[in-house]
């Protein structure tokens, strides 16, 4: 089983890796890939079977939400209700290791995606591989969560989630993507769903680097 799963491992610098990842996602597979923070599991956010598979691999309760990842600010506004957020603020926070929580739009049609809430966390990646992958997905949003079993620590290299390899459609390897344990805290999550108000849901790596919350995000939205 392990030998078979190793055939699904691709170096992110392989010229074919992006196309392989794209096709795996279009086929409804869950893949593992590097992000701006830790390794993540990703699938087509509007594919019902793929989302159910993602939760099964994670061992995650369906009521616990996952974020989505999109290619640019235009896509961010397509999948989230963000008229109250100006471009200056969003360009200050994105792209990179920040997840912004807002109300989801009608374009997120998957009934199994975060069924317990009307909100969605949205990221725009800076890490080259996932950024390039989002760019070739024809504006499909990626459901994204950390590459580990639920309640276990997040992964900074692919060997840390090796028992889950056989369940994945592909593993895209960028080597060790962080040296500090702080990296495992993941993205900084900010709820900006209410006009004029912000809430830090999770400090994450971006806030730890920036300092105090009011220095990181402004309420002049």
MOBEL-V25945 format. One record per residue. N is the residue number from 0. RES is the residue in one letter. PHI is phi in whole degrees, -180 to 180 (* if undefined). Layout:
N/RES/PHI ; N/RES/PHI
This chain:
0/X/* ; 1/X/-65 ; 2/X/-64 ; 3/X/-63 ; 4/X/-65 ; 5/X/-66 ; 6/X/-70 ; 7/X/-93 ; 8/X/-93 ; 9/X/-128 ; 10/X/-72 ; 11/X/-66 ; 12/X/-84 ; 13/X/-63 ; 14/X/-57 ; 15/X/-90 ; 16/X/-63 ; 17/X/-62 ; 18/X/-65 ; 19/X/-66 ; 20/X/-63 ; 21/X/-59 ; 22/X/-67 ; 23/X/-60 ; 24/X/-67 ; 25/X/-65 ; 26/X/-83 ; 27/X/85 ; 28/X/-87 ; 29/X/-102 ; 30/X/-121 ; 31/X/-111 ; 32/X/-156 ; 33/X/-76 ; 34/X/-126 ; 35/X/-70 ; 36/X/-122 ; 37/X/-133 ; 38/X/-71 ; 39/X/-128 ; 40/X/-100 ; 41/X/-137 ; 42/X/-155 ; 43/X/-65 ; 44/X/-67 ; 45/X/-101 ; 46/X/-98 ; 47/X/-63 ; 48/X/-66 ; 49/X/-66 ; 50/X/-64 ; 51/X/-63 ; 52/X/-65 ; 53/X/-60 ; 54/X/-66 ; 55/X/-66 ; 56/X/-63 ; 57/X/-73 ; 58/X/66 ; 59/X/-105 ; 60/X/-66 ; 61/X/-66 ; 62/X/-80 ; 63/X/-85 ; 64/X/-73 ; 65/X/-120 ; 66/X/-92 ; 67/X/-122 ; 68/X/-126 ; 69/X/-131 ; 70/X/-84 ; 71/X/-159 ; 72/X/-67 ; 73/X/-61 ; 74/X/-68 ; 75/X/-55 ; 76/X/-73 ; 77/X/-68 ; 78/X/-98 ; 79/X/-133 ; 80/X/-83 ; 81/X/-137 ; 82/X/-61 ; 83/X/-83 ; 84/X/-109 ; 85/X/-86 ; 86/X/-63 ; 87/X/-60 ; 88/X/-64 ; 89/X/-65 ; 90/X/-71 ; 91/X/-73 ; 92/X/-93 ; 93/X/-125 ; 94/X/-83 ; 95/X/130 ; 96/X/-84 ; 97/X/-130 ; 98/X/-113 ; 99/X/-106 ; 100/X/-96 ; 101/X/-142 ; 102/X/-68 ; 103/X/-78 ; 104/X/-97 ; 105/X/-68 ; 106/X/-79 ; 107/X/-96 ; 108/X/-96 ; 109/X/-76 ; 110/X/-70 ; 111/X/-94 ; 112/X/-88 ; 113/X/51 ; 114/X/-66 ; 115/X/-90 ; 116/X/-149 ; 117/X/-91 ; 118/X/-96 ; 119/X/-146 ; 120/X/-90 ; 121/X/-126 ; 122/X/-121 ; 123/X/-119 ; 124/X/-79 ; 125/X/-110 ; 126/X/-60 ; 127/X/-58 ; 128/X/-66 ; 129/X/-70 ; 130/X/-62 ; 131/X/-67 ; 132/X/-65 ; 133/X/-59 ; 134/X/-72 ; 135/X/-105 ; 136/X/-99 ; 137/X/55 ; 138/X/66 ; 139/X/-77 ; 140/X/-80 ; 141/X/-98 ; 142/X/-73 ; 143/X/-141 ; 144/X/-148 ; 145/X/-67 ; 146/X/-86 ; 147/X/-171 ; 148/X/-71 ; 149/X/-55 ; 150/X/80 ; 151/X/-92 ; 152/X/-70 ; 153/X/-71 ; 154/X/-112 ; 155/X/-106 ; 156/X/-148 ; 157/X/-69 ; 158/X/-68 ; 159/X/-74 ; 160/X/-122 ; 161/X/-53 ; 162/X/-60 ; 163/X/-95 ; 164/X/-52 ; 165/X/-62 ; 166/X/-88 ; 167/X/-102 ; 168/X/-79 ; 169/X/-176 ; 170/X/-123 ; 171/X/-110 ; 172/X/-101 ; 173/X/-111 ; 174/X/75 ; 175/X/-73 ; 176/X/-105 ; 177/X/-166 ; 178/X/-104 ; 179/X/-97 ; 180/X/-65 ; 181/X/-60 ; 182/X/-60 ; 183/X/-69 ; 184/X/-71 ; 185/X/78 ; 186/X/-73 ; 187/X/-78 ; 188/X/-110 ; 189/X/-123 ; 190/X/-88 ; 191/X/-118 ; 192/X/-73 ; 193/X/-104 ; 194/X/-57 ; 195/X/79 ; 196/X/-133 ; 197/X/-132 ; 198/X/-138 ; 199/X/-81 ; 200/X/-81 ; 201/X/-145 ; 202/X/-63 ; 203/X/61 ; 204/X/-74 ; 205/X/-67 ; 206/X/-68 ; 207/X/-63 ; 208/X/-77 ; 209/X/-80 ; 210/X/117 ; 211/X/-71 ; 212/X/-55 ; 213/X/-70 ; 214/X/-86 ; 215/X/-94 ; 216/X/-137 ; 217/X/-105 ; 218/X/-90 ; 219/X/-83 ; 220/X/-98
